Amino acid sequence: MYSDRGFYTESGGAGRKADFITSPEVGPLFGLIVANYLDSIWNELGCPSQFDVVEVGAGPGTFARAILSSPLLCRGAIRYFAVEKSISQRKSHPSSVISSGEFPTEPIFGVVIANELLDNLPFRLMVYDAGWKEAWIIWTPAGYVEVLRQVSGMPRILPEFAPHGSRAPIQDEARRWVENTVSSIEKGRLLVIDYARSSTSSVIDLPWREWLRTYSNHGRGTHYLMNVGLQDITCDVMLDQVFESVDAQFTSQACFLEKYGIEIAVKEGRTYWDAHASRPDLHAMAMRSRISEAEALTDSSGLGAFTVAEVVVGS
């Protein structure tokens, strides 16, 4: 995904003119509500003079712009790191952030945010064929193909038996990322928002295309072994694996947004629009858009069903 000819290195990514829409691309409302969350955590931490916000997988900086354009109470204290591996995407970061390809090395006092990051991290793919085997990808003159190999030390998360052809991801890298990130936080929160499944066992009887998907040009892509580098590959986050060693609290994106004021924000938007509808300006149009943005962000069949995982550190 980030190699010299990888999807994010070339031209792929999130946005209306790109390949897929994430919550920040729906509009600025998502950033406003997350800004409310950041103010809440800043207050819980005692309103420190320096408050770190580290967004990992920041893409072109859309989320950062929305958060930093909100009426933040912690604005004078905030130090915003936008971490993004893709050089081409970092070129679009706003000047108000600390843009970097690497996670900060100093301890974090504040919040680390990962919105739709973990679903993009590499994972191992296990296939049941008279026992669990691992799918390895090799190149042949005919293209990329899978070869099943015996597993040395079967992951204990997998059941001993499964229907022939069953598949399941092993997300070691995502688990290590969570563990390493939590250890980097001196005091504060880790906030992860993503596609998720409560357990690995829940996907074993499902068609694999329901949890392992590709996207390109705002639509579902082809098989993951085709068009390599030209489509996004994403895998649902298995919560029982990825958050195994930390104490995380889970809720839906819809519930998270409701907790931190989306209904109030929509009411404000509707009120402002009603007062300015006869002679609307750009701000009035933006306030009116909160209604449709909220519908998309809280849709139980779409973004609203995303899982929000929060880990409290140093309380």
Phi, psi and omega per residue, in radians:
M1 nan -0.552 -3.115
Y2 -2.057 0.231 3.095
S3 -1.237 -3.141 -3.109
D4 -0.990 -0.536 3.133
R5 -2.072 0.465 -3.105
G6 -1.321 2.891 -3.080
F7 -1.007 -0.832 -3.089
Y8 -1.403 -0.373 3.120
T9 -1.332 -0.612 -3.115
E10 -1.392 -1.699 -3.057
S11 -2.311 0.014 -3.067
G12 -1.344 2.785 3.074
G13 2.745 -3.021 -3.114
A14 -1.598 2.605 3.086
G15 2.445 2.808 -3.104
R16 -1.121 -0.500 3.123
K17 -1.747 0.193 -3.110
A18 -1.957 -2.246 -2.971
D19 -1.965 -0.417 -3.125
F20 -2.773 2.820 -3.131
I21 -1.915 2.204 2.968
T22 -1.818 3.049 -3.060
S23 -0.956 -0.743 3.125
P24 -1.078 -0.515 -3.132
E25 -1.354 -0.259 3.086
V26 -1.084 -0.605 -3.132
G27 2.762 3.126 -3.055
P28 -1.279 -0.182 -3.072
L29 -1.065 -0.711 -3.128
F30 -1.040 -0.792 3.114
G31 -1.103 -0.637 3.115
L32 -1.080 -0.761 -3.101
I33 -1.249 -0.665 3.072
V34 -1.150 -0.577 3.050
A35 -1.086 -0.676 3.050
N36 -1.041 -0.725 3.103
Y37 -1.073 -0.783 -3.127
L38 -1.084 -0.725 3.082
D39 -1.061 -0.673 3.131
S40 -1.106 -0.777 -3.139
I41 -1.191 -0.731 3.092
W42 -0.987 -0.752 3.106
N43 -1.130 -0.738 3.112
E44 -1.072 -0.581 -3.121
L45 -1.428 0.039 3.091
G46 1.601 0.398 3.123
C47 0.927 1.005 -3.106
P48 -1.131 2.713 -3.140
S49 -1.266 -0.373 3.033
Q50 -2.210 2.146 -3.074
F51 -2.245 1.970 -3.076
D52 -1.499 2.337 2.960
V53 -2.184 2.060 -3.118
V54 -2.017 1.928 3.081
E55 -1.712 2.054 -3.096
V56 -1.794 2.288 -3.009
G57 1.378 0.850 -2.975
A58 -1.331 -0.150 3.141
G59 0.968 -2.421 -3.118
P60 -1.440 0.053 3.080
G61 1.676 0.240 -3.128
T62 -1.059 -0.800 -3.123
F63 -1.120 -0.777 -3.141
A64 -1.043 -0.754 3.138
R65 -1.060 -0.765 -3.120
A66 -1.135 -0.751 3.139
I67 -1.118 -0.838 -3.038
L68 -1.323 -0.255 3.054
S69 -1.572 -0.049 3.111
S70 -1.419 2.788 3.140
P71 -1.344 1.241 -3.072
L72 -1.239 2.266 3.006
L73 -1.242 -0.499 -3.098
C74 -1.600 0.243 -3.028
R75 -0.949 -0.741 -3.099
G76 -1.196 -0.298 -3.098
A77 -1.828 -0.292 -2.942
I78 -1.262 2.399 3.012
R79 -2.185 1.858 -2.945
Y80 -1.757 2.048 3.066
F81 -1.751 2.172 3.037
A82 -1.863 1.814 -3.063
V83 -1.703 2.105 -3.107
E84 -2.622 2.166 -3.103
K85 -1.217 -0.600 -3.055
S86 -1.254 2.084 3.124
I87 -1.092 -0.719 -3.104
S88 -1.118 -0.612 3.116
Q89 -1.309 -0.601 3.135
R90 -1.117 -0.447 -3.141
K91 -1.075 -0.373 -3.118
S92 -1.660 0.019 -3.111
H93 -1.152 2.488 3.097
P94 -1.188 2.713 -3.103
S95 -1.211 -0.252 -3.085
S96 -1.412 -0.027 -3.136
V97 -1.976 2.831 2.974
I98 -1.605 1.787 -3.045
S99 -1.568 2.269 -3.085
S100 -2.676 2.693 3.043
G101 -1.546 -0.089 -3.076
E102 -2.240 2.630 3.077
F103 -1.146 2.499 3.124
P104 -0.994 2.525 -3.124
T105 -1.537 -0.411 -3.125
E106 -1.417 2.723 3.117
P107 -1.018 2.510 -3.094
I108 -1.693 2.236 3.030
F109 -2.026 1.582 -3.064
G110 2.726 -2.292 -3.001
V111 -2.270 2.336 2.964
V112 -1.834 2.224 -3.106
I113 -1.999 2.304 3.031
A114 -2.279 1.745 3.130
N115 -1.745 1.992 -3.114
E116 0.914 0.854 3.055
L117 -1.800 -0.858 -2.988
L118 -1.134 -0.490 3.127
D119 -1.188 -0.249 -3.135
N120 -1.736 -0.104 -3.122
L121 -1.309 2.580 -3.128
P122 -1.031 2.576 3.125
F123 -2.491 2.787 3.029
R124 -1.539 2.560 -3.117
L125 -2.031 2.075 -3.112
M126 -1.805 2.461 -3.121
V127 -2.267 2.330 3.132
Y128 -1.562 2.028 3.133
D129 -2.513 1.508 -3.004
A130 0.969 0.699 -3.052
G131 2.180 2.794 -3.120
W132 -1.336 2.297 3.073
K133 -2.275 2.808 -3.125
E134 -1.797 2.356 3.100
A135 -1.472 2.103 3.058
W136 -1.863 2.514 -3.110
I137 -1.795 2.195 3.102
I138 -2.229 2.766 3.128
W139 -1.727 2.325 3.056
T140 -2.257 2.913 3.089
P141 -0.985 -0.408 3.136
A142 -1.537 -0.066 -3.123
G143 2.098 -2.952 3.133
Y144 -1.337 2.416 3.101
V145 -2.404 2.805 3.083
E146 -1.694 2.449 3.031
V147 -2.210 2.218 -3.137
L148 -1.506 2.310 -3.140
R149 -2.219 2.649 3.093
Q150 -1.101 2.563 -3.109
V151 -1.688 2.292 3.044
S152 -1.630 1.798 -3.079
G153 1.426 1.501 -3.085
M154 -1.142 2.307 3.095
P155 -0.976 2.252 -3.046
R156 -1.223 -0.217 -3.138
I157 -1.248 -0.306 -3.089
L158 -1.565 2.496 3.069
P159 -1.225 2.747 -3.112
E160 -1.136 -0.650 -3.124
F161 -2.175 2.635 3.132
A162 -2.739 2.794 3.080
P163 -1.024 2.547 3.136
H164 -1.001 2.315 3.133
G165 1.558 -0.072 3.114
S166 -1.030 2.584 3.139
R167 -2.274 2.649 3.106
A168 -2.730 2.525 3.098
P169 -1.564 2.573 2.976
I170 -2.018 1.957 -2.947
Q171 -1.830 1.072 -3.132
D172 -1.084 -0.725 -3.070
E173 -1.159 -0.704 3.103
A174 -1.130 -0.708 3.105
R175 -1.087 -0.782 3.126
R176 -1.121 -0.646 3.118
W177 -1.073 -0.771 3.116
V178 -1.074 -0.836 -3.126
E179 -1.061 -0.807 -3.124
N180 -1.150 -0.670 -3.124
T181 -1.194 -0.759 3.102
V182 -1.049 -0.699 -3.136
S183 -1.201 -0.348 3.141
S184 -1.486 -0.196 -3.110
I185 -1.601 2.057 3.097
E186 -1.247 -0.785 3.081
K187 -2.793 2.331 -3.138
G188 2.562 -2.420 -3.041
R189 -2.452 2.644 2.842
L190 -1.922 2.196 -3.138
L191 -2.091 2.024 -3.131
V192 -2.056 2.295 3.111
I193 -2.216 2.161 -3.030
D194 -2.913 2.945 2.878
Y195 -1.063 2.416 -3.124
A196 -2.703 2.741 3.006
R197 -2.220 2.508 -3.079
S198 -1.176 -0.559 -3.091
S199 -2.557 2.645 3.097
T200 -1.143 -0.639 -3.122
S201 -1.085 -0.409 -3.091
S202 -1.219 -0.293 -3.099
V203 -1.754 -0.169 -3.028
I204 -1.102 -0.626 3.140
D205 -1.613 0.057 -3.121
L206 -1.645 2.654 2.949
P207 -1.039 2.329 -3.010
W208 -1.076 -0.430 -3.132
R209 -1.193 -0.183 3.094
E210 -1.383 -0.357 -3.133
W211 -2.204 -0.168 3.062
L212 -2.133 1.921 -2.977
R213 -2.281 2.818 3.004
T214 -2.198 2.657 -3.136
Y215 -2.408 2.507 3.069
S216 -2.799 2.399 3.098
N217 0.897 0.790 3.075
H218 1.067 0.557 3.071
G219 -2.616 2.952 3.078
R220 -1.163 2.433 -3.115
G221 -1.556 -2.853 -3.134
T222 -1.609 -2.985 3.076
H223 -0.964 2.546 -3.031
Y224 -1.147 -0.251 3.091
L225 -1.581 -0.028 3.132
M226 -1.862 2.748 3.093
N227 0.866 0.766 -3.104
V228 -1.051 2.241 -3.117
G229 1.562 -0.149 -3.101
L230 -1.933 -0.008 3.116
Q231 -2.524 2.660 3.126
D232 -1.384 2.376 3.068
I233 -1.949 2.196 -3.065
T234 -2.374 2.489 -3.112
C235 -2.267 2.298 3.079
D236 -0.917 2.497 3.131
V237 -1.433 2.150 3.107
M238 -1.502 1.829 -2.999
L239 -1.083 -0.600 -3.108
D240 -1.191 -0.405 3.079
Q241 -1.545 -0.943 -2.925
V242 -1.207 -0.584 -3.112
F243 -1.926 0.443 -3.063
E244 -1.028 -0.700 -2.991
S245 -1.779 0.112 3.126
V246 -2.191 2.810 3.137
D247 -1.646 1.664 -3.094
A248 -1.906 2.587 3.029
Q249 -1.889 2.373 -3.066
F250 -2.055 2.467 3.020
T251 -2.627 3.022 3.090
S252 -1.481 2.776 3.083
Q253 -1.061 -0.689 3.134
A254 -1.016 -0.808 -3.131
C255 -1.170 -0.675 3.110
F256 -1.061 -0.830 -3.119
L257 -1.151 -0.634 3.087
E258 -1.137 -0.712 -3.131
K259 -1.069 -0.626 -3.048
Y260 -1.830 0.422 2.830
G261 1.770 0.395 -3.114
I262 -1.180 -0.608 3.138
E263 -1.150 -0.681 3.105
I264 -1.140 -0.732 -3.137
A265 -1.106 -0.698 3.121
V266 -1.172 -0.720 3.111
K267 -1.076 -0.729 3.090
E268 -1.072 -0.727 3.139
G269 -1.125 -0.746 -3.136
R270 -1.152 -0.720 3.141
T271 -1.110 -0.770 -3.131
Y272 -1.130 -0.728 -3.142
W273 -1.106 -0.780 -3.131
D274 -1.024 -0.599 -3.105
A275 -1.392 -0.325 -3.060
H276 -2.168 0.168 -3.058
A277 -1.098 -0.534 -3.109
S278 -1.208 -0.555 3.099
R279 -2.404 1.229 -3.026
P280 -1.241 2.452 2.985
D281 -1.910 -3.066 -3.088
L282 -1.104 -0.642 3.134
H283 -1.146 -0.700 3.109
A284 -1.094 -0.699 3.106
M285 -1.115 -0.694 3.123
A286 -1.158 -0.681 3.132
M287 -1.169 -0.676 3.106
R288 -1.137 -0.593 -3.102
S289 -1.160 -0.291 3.112
R290 -1.024 -0.539 -3.116
I291 -1.118 -0.895 -3.128
S292 -1.241 -0.591 3.101
E293 -1.091 -0.786 -3.126
A294 -1.087 -0.684 3.125
E295 -1.071 -0.738 -3.141
A296 -1.222 -0.717 -3.062
L297 -1.241 -0.436 -3.095
T298 -1.916 0.096 -3.135
D299 -1.059 2.076 -3.068
S300 -1.184 -0.259 3.094
S301 -1.744 0.083 -3.110
G302 -2.424 -2.168 -3.059
L303 -1.077 -0.536 -3.125
G304 -1.112 -0.369 -3.135
A305 -1.523 -0.091 3.077
F306 -0.993 2.664 3.108
T307 -1.636 2.365 2.999
V308 -1.880 2.096 3.114
A309 -1.928 2.264 -3.124
E310 -2.182 2.254 3.079
V311 -2.030 2.151 3.108
V312 -1.580 2.262 -3.103
V313 -2.125 2.271 3.021
G314 1.281 0.489 -3.122
S315 -1.359 nan nan
